[in-house]
Amino acid sequence: MADIERMEIKQRMSKIVKHNGTVYLCGQVGNRGDSIEEQTKECLRRIDALLEQAGTDRTRILQAIVWLADMADFDAMNSVWDAWVPEGHAPARACGEAKLASPELKVEIIITAAC
């Protein structure tokens, strides 16, 4: 049985969970009240930092789940996302609309990556 490694453990969640060669990140958000572009950039910056801490990077992302508070922000979020994803390394991705934890949040991204 493979060990489970948890990093940055809080009461409610771990920011990183590693198991059997796979890294699972908790959902990342940007700064409340910023534009969708700025929130997406901050999300992705935080994802990069967590992936590095876990010993991997964005070229190893397997799956991304993107939640938008408003699907009207889809194109603006994608303009930032498309510049961030390395060419030839696009993960499997889903994007949907959801009520996020705070009304000031516009985007949340959940990542699964290979180690």
Contacts in CASP RR format, 6 or more apart in sequence:
PFRMAT RR
TARGET T0000
AUTHOR 0000-0000-0000
METHOD contacts of the structure
MODEL  1
MADIERMEIKQRMSKIVKHNGTVYLCGQVGNRGDSIEEQTKECLRRIDAL
LEQAGTDRTRILQAIVWLADMADFDAMNSVWDAWVPEGHAPARACGEAKL
ASPELKVEIIITAAC
2 19 0 8 1.000
2 20 0 8 1.000
2 21 0 8 1.000
3 19 0 8 1.000
4 17 0 8 1.000
4 18 0 8 1.000
4 19 0 8 1.000
5 17 0 8 1.000
5 18 0 8 1.000
5 19 0 8 1.000
6 14 0 8 1.000
6 16 0 8 1.000
6 17 0 8 1.000
6 18 0 8 1.000
7 14 0 8 1.000
7 15 0 8 1.000
7 16 0 8 1.000
7 17 0 8 1.000
7 18 0 8 1.000
7 53 0 8 1.000
7 54 0 8 1.000
8 14 0 8 1.000
8 15 0 8 1.000
8 16 0 8 1.000
8 53 0 8 1.000
13 26 0 8 1.000
14 26 0 8 1.000
15 25 0 8 1.000
15 26 0 8 1.000
15 50 0 8 1.000
16 23 0 8 1.000
16 24 0 8 1.000
16 25 0 8 1.000
16 26 0 8 1.000
16 50 0 8 1.000
16 53 0 8 1.000
16 54 0 8 1.000
17 23 0 8 1.000
17 24 0 8 1.000
18 24 0 8 1.000
18 54 0 8 1.000
18 115 0 8 1.000
21 114 0 8 1.000
21 115 0 8 1.000
22 62 0 8 1.000
22 112 0 8 1.000
22 113 0 8 1.000
22 114 0 8 1.000
22 115 0 8 1.000
23 51 0 8 1.000
23 54 0 8 1.000
23 55 0 8 1.000
23 56 0 8 1.000
23 111 0 8 1.000
23 112 0 8 1.000
23 113 0 8 1.000
23 114 0 8 1.000
23 115 0 8 1.000
24 111 0 8 1.000
24 112 0 8 1.000
25 47 0 8 1.000
25 50 0 8 1.000
25 51 0 8 1.000
25 54 0 8 1.000
25 110 0 8 1.000
25 111 0 8 1.000
25 112 0 8 1.000
25 113 0 8 1.000
26 110 0 8 1.000
27 108 0 8 1.000
27 109 0 8 1.000
27 110 0 8 1.000
27 111 0 8 1.000
28 43 0 8 1.000
28 44 0 8 1.000
28 46 0 8 1.000
28 47 0 8 1.000
28 50 0 8 1.000
28 108 0 8 1.000
28 109 0 8 1.000
28 110 0 8 1.000
28 111 0 8 1.000
29 39 0 8 1.000
29 42 0 8 1.000
29 43 0 8 1.000
29 100 0 8 1.000
29 101 0 8 1.000
29 105 0 8 1.000
29 107 0 8 1.000
29 108 0 8 1.000
30 38 0 8 1.000
30 39 0 8 1.000
30 40 0 8 1.000
30 42 0 8 1.000
30 43 0 8 1.000
30 46 0 8 1.000
30 105 0 8 1.000
30 107 0 8 1.000
31 38 0 8 1.000
31 39 0 8 1.000
31 42 0 8 1.000
32 102 0 8 1.000
32 104 0 8 1.000
32 105 0 8 1.000
33 39 0 8 1.000
33 104 0 8 1.000
33 105 0 8 1.000
33 106 0 8 1.000
34 42 0 8 1.000
34 106 0 8 1.000
35 76 0 8 1.000
35 106 0 8 1.000
36 68 0 8 1.000
36 73 0 8 1.000
36 76 0 8 1.000
36 77 0 8 1.000
36 106 0 8 1.000
36 107 0 8 1.000
37 76 0 8 1.000
37 77 0 8 1.000
37 79 0 8 1.000
37 80 0 8 1.000
39 105 0 8 1.000
39 106 0 8 1.000
39 107 0 8 1.000
40 76 0 8 1.000
40 77 0 8 1.000
40 80 0 8 1.000
40 81 0 8 1.000
40 107 0 8 1.000
40 109 0 8 1.000
41 80 0 8 1.000
43 107 0 8 1.000
43 108 0 8 1.000
43 109 0 8 1.000
44 80 0 8 1.000
44 81 0 8 1.000
44 84 0 8 1.000
44 109 0 8 1.000
47 58 0 8 1.000
47 109 0 8 1.000
47 111 0 8 1.000
48 57 0 8 1.000
48 58 0 8 1.000
50 111 0 8 1.000
51 57 0 8 1.000
51 58 0 8 1.000
51 60 0 8 1.000
51 61 0 8 1.000
51 111 0 8 1.000
51 113 0 8 1.000
54 113 0 8 1.000
54 115 0 8 1.000
55 115 0 8 1.000
56 113 0 8 1.000
56 114 0 8 1.000
56 115 0 8 1.000
58 84 0 8 1.000
58 85 0 8 1.000
58 86 0 8 1.000
58 89 0 8 1.000
58 113 0 8 1.000
59 86 0 8 1.000
59 89 0 8 1.000
60 89 0 8 1.000
60 113 0 8 1.000
60 114 0 8 1.000
60 115 0 8 1.000
61 85 0 8 1.000
61 89 0 8 1.000
61 91 0 8 1.000
61 111 0 8 1.000
61 112 0 8 1.000
61 113 0 8 1.000
62 91 0 8 1.000
62 92 0 8 1.000
62 112 0 8 1.000
62 113 0 8 1.000
62 114 0 8 1.000
63 91 0 8 1.000
63 92 0 8 1.000
63 93 0 8 1.000
63 111 0 8 1.000
63 112 0 8 1.000
64 91 0 8 1.000
64 92 0 8 1.000
64 93 0 8 1.000
64 94 0 8 1.000
64 109 0 8 1.000
64 110 0 8 1.000
64 111 0 8 1.000
64 112 0 8 1.000
65 93 0 8 1.000
65 94 0 8 1.000
65 95 0 8 1.000
65 109 0 8 1.000
65 110 0 8 1.000
66 77 0 8 1.000
66 81 0 8 1.000
66 93 0 8 1.000
66 94 0 8 1.000
66 95 0 8 1.000
66 96 0 8 1.000
66 107 0 8 1.000
66 108 0 8 1.000
66 109 0 8 1.000
66 110 0 8 1.000
67 95 0 8 1.000
67 96 0 8 1.000
67 97 0 8 1.000
67 98 0 8 1.000
67 100 0 8 1.000
67 107 0 8 1.000
67 108 0 8 1.000
67 109 0 8 1.000
67 110 0 8 1.000
68 74 0 8 1.000
68 77 0 8 1.000
68 95 0 8 1.000
68 96 0 8 1.000
68 97 0 8 1.000
68 98 0 8 1.000
68 106 0 8 1.000
68 107 0 8 1.000
69 97 0 8 1.000
69 98 0 8 1.000
69 99 0 8 1.000
69 100 0 8 1.000
69 103 0 8 1.000
69 105 0 8 1.000
69 106 0 8 1.000
69 107 0 8 1.000
70 97 0 8 1.000
70 106 0 8 1.000
71 96 0 8 1.000
71 97 0 8 1.000
73 106 0 8 1.000
73 107 0 8 1.000
74 95 0 8 1.000
77 95 0 8 1.000
77 107 0 8 1.000
85 91 0 8 1.000
91 111 0 8 1.000
98 108 0 8 1.000
100 106 0 8 1.000
100 107 0 8 1.000
100 108 0 8 1.000
101 108 0 8 1.000
END
